[in-house]
Amino acid sequence: MKTQSFGPSALVSPRVLLGVGLVLSLSLFGGTGCSLSYSLTGLTVEPATGDTCLIPGVSAQFKAYGTYTEGGHTSETRDITDQVTWSATIPAVATVNSSGLVTGAGDGTTSILAETAAEFGTVTAVSNVVVESPGCTGFSPAIAKPFSLSIIPGNQNLTAVGQSARLLAIATYGAGERTADLSRQATWESSDAKVATIDASGLLVAVGPGDAVITATAKAASGEVVSARQTVHLPANSQ
């Protein structure tokens, strides 16, 4: 089966509104990997709201992000893609595996759901997928000119050395109604590797106390270069 990302070489036409995904229910759940007792209070899926268009047989990676909070502390966003249960409401249109990889199967529209157990119930987030054959008409990131580039999730407040987060570089095309995931095509850079490092796929890792600026840069087929930035903070008492 052919696997294809949302990069410039992909024939993918997502109609994604950047930002917050649809949260169907909220509960509390003990956080992990941190000296504080953070609790899961929200769940989002990227690509978030709107429809993502795929060709049958082509795959796209979806991500699940949990929002964790602790009284008196700044909330955190963590990549929990491999910790949630993924499902598709109409498998004949698209299927999704345990890692959030969605594959088009047949023409139609289906919802992709991410769920995880919580202390007082279940948190669930959803995104839609449209599958069209012979292909999504009228749009190809390979020839489109990016309107802007954004990093999702936004500014990070990390709490422990070694903590990691998966960042996405999302390009917005046209008047903002279409997007593409350029995370693996973008060039990632950290302004201070002693605070945080980031690899070529957008994996952020906390190294030591301080502040760093993370920059993602992507080049369009037209030659235009677009970039996005976010800040990373690790407190002095982190270990």
N, C-alpha and C positions, 0 to 999 in steps of 0.2 A: 504494500500500500504506500502510495506517495505521501510524504510529509512535507509540508510547506509552511514557512513562517509568514508573518505580515511584512516582510521586508520588501525592498524595491523590486525584487524579482518575482514577487508573488502576485497572482491575479486574485486579490482579496479586496472586497469592498465593504469594510465595516461602517455602519452608521452608528457611531458610538459617541455618547455624550460623556466627556471626561469628568472625572470626579467621583462622586459617591454612588455606589451601586445600590440596588434595591434591597433593603434589609426588611425581611418579613417578620422577624421576631428577635427579641433581645433577652439574653439571660446572662448569668454570671458563671464563670468557670475559672478555676485556679490556673494562673499563668505559670510558665516554666522557664528555666534558663535565666533566671534573674534572682538576685538576693532579696528583692522585695516581693511581696505577695500580690502581684498584678492579677487582675481578673479580666476575662474576655467579656467585652460589653457590646461588640458590634462585629459584623461580617460584611465584606464587600467582595464583588467579583470583577475582575478586569479581563477583557473589555467589559465595561459596566453596562449602563442602560442603553437601549437602542438595539438595532439588529446588526449582526455580523453576517456578511455574505460569503459563502464558501462554494467551491465547485465540488461535485461528488468525487470522493476519493482523496480530496485534499484536506489536510489537518491544520489546526490552529491551536496554539497553547493558551489556555485560560489559567488565570491565577486567582487564588483566594487569599484575602488579607484580613487578619483579625485585628481589631482595635482593643488594646489592653489598657486598663486604668487602675490606679491605686490612689487612695485618698491623699491629697496634698502633693501629688507628683504629676508631672506632665504625662499625658497618655502616649502610648507607643503603638506603632503599626508593625505587625510582623507577618511575614509570608508563611501561611499555614496551608499551602496548596496540597501538600502530601498528608495533611492531618484531617482533612475533611472527606466526606463521602460525596462523590460526584454522581449525577444521574441526568438522563435526558428524558423528557416527557414523551417524546415520540422517537424511539430508536430507529424507526424506518427512515427518518429524515437525517438524523445525526446521532452518533454514538460518542461517549466520553469515557476515557479510562480512569484509573485510580489516581493518575497524576495530573488530571485536568486537560488532557489532550483530546480535543474535539475533532471528529472526522465526519465530513459530509457523506451521507449515504444515498439520499434520494431527494427529489424536489419537494419543497415545503418549508414550513417554519416549526421550530421546536424550542422549548425552553431548556436551558442548562442550569441545573441547580447544584449548589454546594451546601452541605449540611454538616454540623458537628454537634455532638452531645454536650450539654451544659448542665450546670448544677441544678437549675430549676426548669429545664426543658431543652429545647433545641434552637440553635441559631441557624438561619437559612438565608441565602442570597441567591439571586437569579439573574440570568442574562439570556437574550434570545439569539437564535441562529437561523438565518435564511439560507437554504441550499438551492442553487439554480444550475440547470444544465442547458446548453453546453457551457455556460459560464455567467458570471455576474456582469451585466451589460453596462457600458458607459463609463467605466472607471478602471484604471490600472495604475497602481503606485509607481510602476516603472517609468511612466511618462508624465506623471503629475508633478506639480510644483508644490512643495510643502508650504503651508501658510504659517505654521509655527511648530515648535517642539516643546513638549512638556515632560517632566519626570514624575512618575507615579510610583509609590506614594510621595507626598511632599517632604518638607523638612523633617529630619529625624532627630529625636532625642534618645540616644542610646544610654544604657545604664551599666553595662558590664563589658570589660575587655573580652573580645572573642565573639560578642553578639553579632549576628549577621542579619541582613535584610536584602531581599531581591528587588531591584529597581527596574522600572520599565521606562523606555524612551518612546513616547507616543507622538507621532507626527499628525498634524491636522491639515487636511487638504481642502482646496477650494474655499468656500465661504464658511467652513467649519462643520459641515454636515458629514464629512467622511474622515476616517482616521486609519492609521496603520502602525503596527508595532515594529519599530526599528531598533529594538534593544540590542540585537546581535549585529546590526550593521553600524551602529553608532560607535564613536570613540569615547571611552569613559576616562575621566581623569579626576584625581583627588589633589587638592591644593596642599595637603599636608599628610603624607603617608605615615607619620608618627601618630596621627589621630585616627585615621581611617584609610583603608585601602579599598579599591574597587577593581574587579577584573573585567575582561573583555565582554562578558555576558551580562554585566550589571550587578554582580554580587558584591555587596558592601559588607566589610568586616571592621568592627571597632578594634583599634590597636592601643590607644592610650588617651588620657584626658586632654581636652581642648576642643577647638572648633576647626572644621575643615569645610571647604566648598567643593561639592561634587558637580562636575560639568559633563554633560553629554553633548556630543557634536555629531551631526549627520549631514551628508552631502546628497542633494537631489540630483536626478538625472540631468537637470538643466544646468548643473554646476553650482547652484546656490548652496551655501553652507548655513545651516541653522543650528542653534545651540540652546540649551536649557541648563539652569543651575538650581541647586538646592544646598542647604547647609546641614551639617551633621555636628551634633554637640554631645560630648561625653564628659560628665562632671568630674571634678578633681578627686572625689572620694570613690570613684569606680575602681573595681578590682577585677 
